[in-house]
Amino acid sequence: MSFVQNFPFFSIIAAMFSGIVSSALSGKKARNLSIFVIILTTLMSAAVLMFCARTGESYTYMMGHFPAPWGNEIRAGVLEGLTALVFGVVMLWAVTGGIRYTEWDVEPTKQNLFYIMIDLMLSSLLALIYTNDLFTAYVFVEINTIAGCGLIMMRQTGRSLTAAIRYMVMSSLGSGLFLIGLSLLYDVTGQLLMTPAREAVAALRETGSYELPLLVIVAVISVGLAIKSGLYPFHYWIPDTYGHATPAASAVLSGLVSKGYIFLLIKFFYRVMEWENVIYSHIVNVLFLFGVAGMIMGSLQALLMKDTRKMIAYSSVAQIGYIYMGIGLGTQAGMVAAVFHIFTHAATKALLFISSAGLYNASGGKTDYRSLRGAGYRNLLAGIGFTAGAMSMVGFPMLAGFISKLLFATAALKSPHKMLITLIALAVSTVLNAAYFLRFVISLYRPPQSGTDGENGAFPDGAGQEKAPRAVNSLNLRLAVVCLVILNLVLGLFSQPIVRAIETGLAMFD
């Protein structure tokens, strides 16, 4: 075995161990350790990606001394390595860009706890990407939920505590359904490792046994993970969750957490139930309809928001709808588009939340459209970063969002029965995206209205000024914005190698 093949296991353990060590450290030391571990795991993910791309094969890593079907396994391939790499890069710049705001929003005595939650979140995301064991996946789904709830609560305000409770309730509902599905699967197949479970499901399909229970398993697990990822109409926890957490937490929660659940669902479809059987069950048609509804309704709700934090949050509802619509097309091209959009949304949402934090800061801590007029001049780099993220979401050429929409449109042409609905939904959603994102971008570069100070964005009476951290042009924020813009450009300008890697990775799932 090559030493590189140990890296997925090392990554998960390193992130978990970092969380344990951080409990005994000060906030600053915990922060430095967390950033170091994120960089380390990202480099290991890149090494795994290169190894699998060079060998052209995936591999399993047995944990302990017990082989399948009793032991625990990690599985790594091109798609797992690529996803872990993108998630690591996004988490690095989300955490780095939000350092100053984390210091402001979180009590000094609890800042190490914030980075413990970040470490646990990183570990759980890597486990969801790499695990080949469904029960291990459930365990890390729960760790992910607890870490996410902790990140939301860090601000210790009434709204953040309410958002955390709502998040916990909805996530627990999704986790419960996921666990019920796993229990039914184990009852029917006697397996929890993905490969043996797939073989058992295939044997049942051949004999025609347990058709209804297998359909129920697919439906229950799909609904459970759809709830946890925020698919419309299970999205009502999203606006407060993303809108009232710290900028770093919002970027991680919006850009990565929901995508981890979607990636696990894709693995379940391919590695356990087999993609052809999922298509035959017509579950994909249900996901398609809810995905299209999310695209439209999420965009409409974003258009109606006056608070820009909730506007960005409702935009996530629409973008999650895009991903499920791609899955729901039931074609290989649709799945490739959905996976690429996972990367697009992760990179772009982190950019939007980090950039908007700089804009709010330059506007006296205000988040409404009126107060943010002219903020693009008051914090030039944050304005450029938000504009780039908004253009990507709209589908501006050269940026990641353009490639995503092009892939979705191309996939629609290969699915005749869903082509018209998909193209109409893409067109309507794109127009709505342009309406609310471009309205905000234009507002950033308009002169402030009376009642605000055009130079610093503060209200004359100082209202809100004491609530804003003085970190408008921090080096961390500038570096994060620049790197996330570059990531968007890389996804947009060098999409073909990434698309081929996604295709190769999905082929390795079979």
LINZIJO-V257173 format. One record per residue. N is the residue number from 1. RES is the residue in three letters. SS is DSSP state (H for helix, E for strand, L for the rest). OMEGA is omega in degrees with one decimal (* if undefined). D_FIRST is the distance of its C-alpha to the first C-alpha in Angstrom with 1 decimal. Layout:
BEGIN
n->[N	N]
res->[RES	RES]
ss->[SS	SS]
omega->[OMEGA	OMEGA]
d_first->[D_FIRST	D_FIRST]
END
This chain:
BEGIN
n->[1	2	3	4	5	6	7	8	9	10	11	12	13	14	15	16	17	18	19	20	21	22	23	24	25	26	27	28	29	30	31	32	33	34	35	36	37	38	39	40	41	42	43	44	45	46	47	48	49	50	51	52	53	54	55	56	57	58	59	60	61	62	63	64	65	66	67	68	69	70	71	72	73	74	75	76	77	78	79	80	81	82	83	84	85	86	87	88	89	90	91	92	93	94	95	96	97	98	99	100	101	102	103	104	105	106	107	108	109	110	111	112	113	114	115	116	117	118	119	120	121	122	123	124	125	126	127	128	129	130	131	132	133	134	135	136	137	138	139	140	141	142	143	144	145	146	147	148	149	150	151	152	153	154	155	156	157	158	159	160	161	162	163	164	165	166	167	168	169	170	171	172	173	174	175	176	177	178	179	180	181	182	183	184	185	186	187	188	189	190	191	192	193	194	195	196	197	198	199	200	201	202	203	204	205	206	207	208	209	210	211	212	213	214	215	216	217	218	219	220	221	222	223	224	225	226	227	228	229	230	231	232	233	234	235	236	237	238	239	240	241	242	243	244	245	246	247	248	249	250	251	252	253	254	255	256	257	258	259	260	261	262	263	264	265	266	267	268	269	270	271	272	273	274	275	276	277	278	279	280	281	282	283	284	285	286	287	288	289	290	291	292	293	294	295	296	297	298	299	300	301	302	303	304	305	306	307	308	309	310	311	312	313	314	315	316	317	318	319	320	321	322	323	324	325	326	327	328	329	330	331	332	333	334	335	336	337	338	339	340	341	342	343	344	345	346	347	348	349	350	351	352	353	354	355	356	357	358	359	360	361	362	363	364	365	366	367	368	369	370	371	372	373	374	375	376	377	378	379	380	381	382	383	384	385	386	387	388	389	390	391	392	393	394	395	396	397	398	399	400	401	402	403	404	405	406	407	408	409	410	411	412	413	414	415	416	417	418	419	420	421	422	423	424	425	426	427	428	429	430	431	432	433	434	435	436	437	438	439	440	441	442	443	444	445	446	447	448	449	450	451	452	453	454	455	456	457	458	459	460	461	462	463	464	465	466	467	468	469	470	471	472	473	474	475	476	477	478	479	480	481	482	483	484	485	486	487	488	489	490	491	492	493	494	495	496	497	498	499	500	501	502	503	504	505	506	507	508	509	510]
res->[MET	SER	PHE	VAL	GLN	ASN	PHE	PRO	PHE	PHE	SER	ILE	ILE	ALA	ALA	MET	PHE	SER	GLY	ILE	VAL	SER	SER	ALA	LEU	SER	GLY	LYS	LYS	ALA	ARG	ASN	LEU	SER	ILE	PHE	VAL	ILE	ILE	LEU	THR	THR	LEU	MET	SER	ALA	ALA	VAL	LEU	MET	PHE	CYS	ALA	ARG	THR	GLY	GLU	SER	TYR	THR	TYR	MET	MET	GLY	HIS	PHE	PRO	ALA	PRO	TRP	GLY	ASN	GLU	ILE	ARG	ALA	GLY	VAL	LEU	GLU	GLY	LEU	THR	ALA	LEU	VAL	PHE	GLY	VAL	VAL	MET	LEU	TRP	ALA	VAL	THR	GLY	GLY	ILE	ARG	TYR	THR	GLU	TRP	ASP	VAL	GLU	PRO	THR	LYS	GLN	ASN	LEU	PHE	TYR	ILE	MET	ILE	ASP	LEU	MET	LEU	SER	SER	LEU	LEU	ALA	LEU	ILE	TYR	THR	ASN	ASP	LEU	PHE	THR	ALA	TYR	VAL	PHE	VAL	GLU	ILE	ASN	THR	ILE	ALA	GLY	CYS	GLY	LEU	ILE	MET	MET	ARG	GLN	THR	GLY	ARG	SER	LEU	THR	ALA	ALA	ILE	ARG	TYR	MET	VAL	MET	SER	SER	LEU	GLY	SER	GLY	LEU	PHE	LEU	ILE	GLY	LEU	SER	LEU	LEU	TYR	ASP	VAL	THR	GLY	GLN	LEU	LEU	MET	THR	PRO	ALA	ARG	GLU	ALA	VAL	ALA	ALA	LEU	ARG	GLU	THR	GLY	SER	TYR	GLU	LEU	PRO	LEU	LEU	VAL	ILE	VAL	ALA	VAL	ILE	SER	VAL	GLY	LEU	ALA	ILE	LYS	SER	GLY	LEU	TYR	PRO	PHE	HIS	TYR	TRP	ILE	PRO	ASP	THR	TYR	GLY	HIS	ALA	THR	PRO	ALA	ALA	SER	ALA	VAL	LEU	SER	GLY	LEU	VAL	SER	LYS	GLY	TYR	ILE	PHE	LEU	LEU	ILE	LYS	PHE	PHE	TYR	ARG	VAL	MET	GLU	TRP	GLU	ASN	VAL	ILE	TYR	SER	HIS	ILE	VAL	ASN	VAL	LEU	PHE	LEU	PHE	GLY	VAL	ALA	GLY	MET	ILE	MET	GLY	SER	LEU	GLN	ALA	LEU	LEU	MET	LYS	ASP	THR	ARG	LYS	MET	ILE	ALA	TYR	SER	SER	VAL	ALA	GLN	ILE	GLY	TYR	ILE	TYR	MET	GLY	ILE	GLY	LEU	GLY	THR	GLN	ALA	GLY	MET	VAL	ALA	ALA	VAL	PHE	HIS	ILE	PHE	THR	HIS	ALA	ALA	THR	LYS	ALA	LEU	LEU	PHE	ILE	SER	SER	ALA	GLY	LEU	TYR	ASN	ALA	SER	GLY	GLY	LYS	THR	ASP	TYR	ARG	SER	LEU	ARG	GLY	ALA	GLY	TYR	ARG	ASN	LEU	LEU	ALA	GLY	ILE	GLY	PHE	THR	ALA	GLY	ALA	MET	SER	MET	VAL	GLY	PHE	PRO	MET	LEU	ALA	GLY	PHE	ILE	SER	LYS	LEU	LEU	PHE	ALA	THR	ALA	ALA	LEU	LYS	SER	PRO	HIS	LYS	MET	LEU	ILE	THR	LEU	ILE	ALA	LEU	ALA	VAL	SER	THR	VAL	LEU	ASN	ALA	ALA	TYR	PHE	LEU	ARG	PHE	VAL	ILE	SER	LEU	TYR	ARG	PRO	PRO	GLN	SER	GLY	THR	ASP	GLY	GLU	ASN	GLY	ALA	PHE	PRO	ASP	GLY	ALA	GLY	GLN	GLU	LYS	ALA	PRO	ARG	ALA	VAL	ASN	SER	LEU	ASN	LEU	ARG	LEU	ALA	VAL	VAL	CYS	LEU	VAL	ILE	LEU	ASN	LEU	VAL	LEU	GLY	LEU	PHE	SER	GLN	PRO	ILE	VAL	ARG	ALA	ILE	GLU	THR	GLY	LEU	ALA	MET	PHE	ASP]
ss->[L	L	H	H	H	H	H	H	H	H	H	H	H	H	H	H	H	H	H	H	H	H	L	L	L	L	H	H	H	H	H	H	H	H	H	H	H	H	H	H	H	H	H	H	H	H	H	H	H	H	H	H	H	H	H	L	L	L	E	E	E	E	E	L	L	L	L	L	L	L	L	E	E	E	E	E	L	H	H	H	H	H	H	H	H	H	H	H	H	H	H	H	H	H	H	H	H	L	H	H	H	H	H	H	H	L	L	H	H	H	H	H	H	H	H	H	H	H	H	H	H	H	H	H	H	H	H	H	H	H	E	L	E	H	H	H	H	H	H	H	H	H	H	H	H	H	H	H	H	H	H	H	H	L	L	L	L	H	H	H	H	H	H	H	H	H	H	H	H	H	H	H	H	H	H	H	H	H	H	H	H	H	H	H	H	H	H	H	H	L	L	L	E	H	H	H	H	H	H	H	H	H	H	H	H	H	H	L	L	L	H	H	H	H	H	H	H	H	H	H	H	H	H	H	H	H	H	H	H	L	L	L	L	L	L	L	L	H	H	H	H	H	H	H	L	L	H	H	H	H	H	H	H	H	H	H	H	H	H	H	H	H	H	H	H	H	H	H	H	H	H	H	H	L	H	H	H	H	H	H	H	L	H	H	H	H	H	H	H	H	H	H	H	H	H	H	H	H	H	H	H	H	H	H	L	L	E	H	H	H	H	H	H	H	H	H	H	H	H	H	H	H	H	H	H	H	H	H	L	L	L	H	H	H	H	H	H	H	H	H	H	H	H	H	H	H	H	H	H	H	H	H	H	H	H	H	H	H	H	H	H	L	L	L	L	L	L	E	L	L	L	L	L	L	H	H	H	H	L	H	H	H	H	H	H	H	H	H	H	H	H	H	H	H	L	L	L	L	L	H	H	H	H	H	H	H	H	H	H	H	H	H	H	L	L	H	H	H	H	H	H	H	H	H	H	H	H	H	H	H	H	H	H	H	H	H	H	H	H	H	H	H	H	H	L	L	L	L	L	L	L	E	L	L	L	L	L	L	E	L	L	L	L	L	H	H	H	L	L	L	L	L	L	L	H	H	H	H	H	H	H	H	H	H	H	H	H	H	H	H	H	H	H	L	H	H	H	H	H	H	H	H	H	H	H	H	H	H	H	L]
omega->[176.4	-179.8	-179.5	-177.6	175.3	-169.7	177.1	177.4	178.9	-177.9	-178.6	-178.2	-179.7	179.6	178.5	-179.7	177.3	177.6	178.8	-178.9	-176.9	179.6	-180.0	-176.7	172.4	-178.3	-178.1	179.3	176.7	177.5	-179.1	178.4	179.8	179.9	177.2	-179.1	177.2	178.2	-178.9	-178.8	177.5	177.1	178.0	176.8	176.6	178.7	177.6	178.7	-179.6	178.9	-178.3	177.9	-179.4	-178.8	-178.7	-178.4	170.2	178.5	175.4	-177.8	-178.2	178.6	-177.7	-173.4	-175.3	-179.7	175.7	9.1	-175.0	-174.0	178.9	-175.1	168.2	178.0	-178.9	176.0	-178.2	-176.6	177.2	179.3	179.7	179.8	178.5	178.6	-179.9	179.1	179.8	179.1	-179.2	-179.9	179.3	-176.0	173.8	-179.9	-179.3	-178.9	-177.6	-175.5	-175.9	-179.9	174.8	177.8	-179.1	-172.2	-173.7	178.6	-177.6	-178.1	-177.5	-177.2	175.3	177.2	177.4	-177.8	170.0	178.4	176.6	179.4	178.9	177.5	178.5	-180.0	-177.9	178.3	178.0	178.8	177.9	179.8	-169.2	-170.0	174.4	-176.9	-174.8	179.3	173.5	176.3	179.0	179.8	-178.3	169.9	178.8	176.0	177.3	-179.7	-179.5	179.1	178.3	178.2	178.0	178.9	-179.7	-174.9	-170.8	-177.7	175.9	172.4	-179.3	-177.9	-179.8	178.1	176.2	178.8	179.9	178.3	178.7	177.9	-179.2	-179.6	-178.1	179.4	177.9	175.9	178.6	179.3	179.3	177.8	177.7	179.9	176.6	178.4	178.3	178.8	177.6	179.2	179.0	178.8	-176.7	-172.9	-175.2	-176.1	172.7	170.6	-170.2	-176.6	175.7	178.0	178.4	178.9	179.0	177.8	178.9	178.5	178.3	178.3	-178.4	-179.0	-178.5	-177.7	171.4	-179.4	-180.0	176.5	178.5	176.3	178.6	179.4	179.4	-177.0	-176.2	179.7	178.4	180.0	179.7	180.0	175.0	176.9	-176.7	179.5	174.1	176.3	174.9	5.0	179.7	-167.5	-167.6	175.5	-171.7	-173.2	-179.7	-178.6	-178.3	-173.3	-173.6	173.1	174.6	-179.0	179.6	179.9	178.9	180.0	179.9	-178.0	-177.1	-173.2	-169.2	-168.8	-179.3	-179.8	175.5	178.1	178.9	178.2	177.2	178.2	177.9	176.8	179.0	179.4	-175.0	-168.5	-176.9	-173.3	-173.1	-172.5	-179.5	178.5	177.1	177.1	-179.9	-179.3	-179.7	174.6	-179.1	178.6	177.5	178.1	178.9	-178.3	179.2	176.2	177.9	178.1	178.5	177.8	-175.8	-174.4	176.8	179.1	178.3	179.1	176.5	-179.9	-176.3	-175.7	172.9	174.8	-173.4	176.1	179.2	175.4	179.1	-180.0	178.7	173.8	177.7	176.9	179.5	-176.7	173.3	174.8	176.1	-176.1	-179.0	175.0	178.5	176.4	-177.0	175.8	175.1	179.4	177.2	179.5	178.3	179.0	176.9	178.5	-179.9	-179.8	177.9	-179.7	171.8	178.8	179.8	-176.1	178.2	-178.2	-173.9	-179.3	175.6	177.8	-178.8	-177.5	179.9	179.4	-178.3	176.3	176.2	178.5	177.7	-179.6	-179.9	-177.0	176.0	179.5	-179.8	-176.1	180.0	-176.3	-174.9	-177.1	-176.5	176.9	180.0	-177.6	178.2	175.0	-177.5	173.6	-169.6	-175.5	177.5	177.1	178.0	-179.8	179.4	178.8	178.4	178.2	179.1	178.4	177.4	179.4	178.4	-179.9	-179.9	-179.4	-179.4	179.4	-172.7	-177.0	178.0	180.0	178.4	-177.4	175.3	178.4	177.9	179.7	178.2	178.3	179.2	-179.4	179.5	179.3	-170.1	-175.1	-178.1	-173.8	-174.3	180.0	-178.6	-178.6	177.4	-180.0	177.1	-178.3	-178.4	-178.9	179.4	177.3	179.2	175.7	179.8	-177.0	-175.6	178.8	-178.9	175.4	179.7	-179.7	178.2	179.8	-179.4	-174.9	173.1	178.9	178.8	176.1	178.6	-177.2	175.6	177.7	-175.4	-177.5	-177.5	175.3	-178.4	174.9	-174.7	-178.2	178.6	-177.9	178.1	-176.4	-178.3	-178.5	-174.8	177.0	-178.9	-177.9	-172.7	-173.9	179.8	179.4	179.8	-179.8	-179.4	-178.3	-179.8	-179.5	-179.5	-176.9	178.0	173.6	178.2	178.6	176.6	179.1	177.5	178.3	-178.7	-174.7	-178.5	-174.1	-173.8	176.0	-179.9	178.1	178.1	177.8	177.0	177.9	178.4	-179.9	177.9	176.9	178.1	176.9	-175.0	*]
d_first->[0.0	3.8	6.4	8.4	6.9	8.6	11.7	13.5	13.7	14.7	17.3	18.9	19.1	20.4	23.1	24.2	24.3	26.3	28.8	29.3	29.9	32.2	34.6	35.7	36.0	38.9	38.8	38.2	35.3	33.7	34.1	32.5	29.5	29.1	29.3	26.8	24.2	25.0	24.4	21.1	19.8	21.2	19.4	16.0	17.1	18.0	14.6	13.0	16.0	15.6	11.9	13.0	16.2	14.9	12.7	15.5	13.5	12.9	10.1	10.7	9.5	11.5	13.6	15.1	15.5	17.3	15.9	17.9	20.8	21.4	18.4	17.6	15.0	14.1	13.9	13.4	15.0	17.4	20.2	18.6	17.4	20.9	22.7	21.0	21.8	25.4	26.0	24.8	27.2	30.0	29.7	29.7	32.9	34.5	34.2	35.1	38.1	39.4	39.3	43.1	44.0	41.7	43.6	46.9	46.2	44.4	46.2	45.1	44.4	42.0	40.1	37.2	37.2	36.9	33.7	32.3	32.9	31.2	28.0	28.1	28.7	25.7	23.5	25.0	24.8	21.0	20.7	23.0	20.9	17.4	18.4	18.2	20.8	24.4	25.8	23.3	24.6	28.1	27.5	26.4	29.2	31.6	30.0	30.4	34.0	34.9	33.5	35.4	38.6	38.3	38.0	41.1	43.1	42.5	45.7	47.8	50.5	52.2	50.7	47.1	47.5	49.0	46.2	43.6	45.4	45.6	41.9	41.1	43.4	42.1	38.4	39.1	40.8	37.8	35.4	37.7	37.7	33.9	33.8	36.5	34.6	31.5	33.8	35.4	32.1	31.0	34.4	34.3	30.8	29.7	26.3	24.9	21.3	21.7	20.4	22.4	25.3	25.3	25.5	28.3	30.2	30.0	31.5	34.2	35.0	35.5	38.0	39.7	39.3	39.1	39.8	41.7	39.3	36.4	38.6	39.4	35.8	35.0	38.3	37.9	34.3	35.4	38.5	36.7	34.2	37.0	39.1	36.4	35.8	39.5	40.4	44.2	46.2	43.9	44.0	46.8	44.7	43.3	46.4	46.9	43.3	42.5	46.0	46.4	43.1	42.4	41.4	37.8	37.5	39.3	36.9	33.8	35.4	36.8	34.0	30.9	31.6	33.3	30.7	27.9	29.9	30.5	26.8	26.2	29.1	27.7	24.4	26.7	28.7	26.0	23.3	25.8	29.3	28.5	30.3	32.9	34.0	34.3	36.5	38.5	39.1	40.9	39.3	38.3	42.1	42.7	40.0	41.6	45.0	44.0	42.0	45.0	47.3	45.0	45.2	48.9	49.8	47.4	48.9	52.4	51.9	50.4	53.5	55.8	54.2	56.1	53.5	50.8	48.1	48.8	49.1	45.5	44.4	46.1	44.6	41.2	42.7	43.5	40.1	38.3	40.7	39.5	35.9	37.2	39.5	36.7	34.8	38.2	38.8	36.5	35.1	31.9	33.9	35.1	31.6	30.4	33.6	33.0	29.4	30.7	33.6	31.3	30.1	33.8	35.2	32.7	33.5	37.2	38.0	36.6	38.7	41.8	41.6	41.0	43.6	46.1	45.8	47.1	49.9	51.0	51.0	53.3	55.6	56.5	53.7	55.3	53.3	56.0	56.8	60.1	58.8	55.9	58.3	57.8	54.6	52.9	55.2	54.9	51.1	50.5	46.7	46.3	48.7	46.8	43.5	45.1	46.8	43.5	41.9	45.1	45.1	41.5	42.4	45.5	43.6	44.8	43.4	40.6	39.3	36.5	39.0	40.6	37.5	36.9	40.5	40.3	37.2	39.1	42.2	40.4	38.6	42.1	43.5	41.0	42.1	45.9	46.8	45.5	46.1	49.5	48.7	45.5	47.3	50.2	48.0	46.2	49.5	51.1	48.2	48.0	51.7	51.5	48.5	50.7	53.6	52.2	49.7	52.2	54.9	53.0	52.1	55.7	56.8	54.6	56.7	60.1	62.7	62.6	65.4	68.2	67.2	64.2	63.9	62.6	61.3	59.1	59.1	60.6	63.5	66.7	67.0	63.5	62.3	58.6	58.2	57.5	54.6	52.7	50.4	51.3	48.0	49.1	47.6	44.8	42.2	39.4	41.2	41.8	38.2	36.9	39.4	38.8	35.0	35.3	37.9	35.5	32.8	35.4	36.3	32.8	32.4	35.8	35.8	32.2	31.9	31.0	27.4	26.9	28.6	26.4	23.3	24.8	25.7	22.2	20.8	23.5	22.8	19.2	20.9	22.6]
END
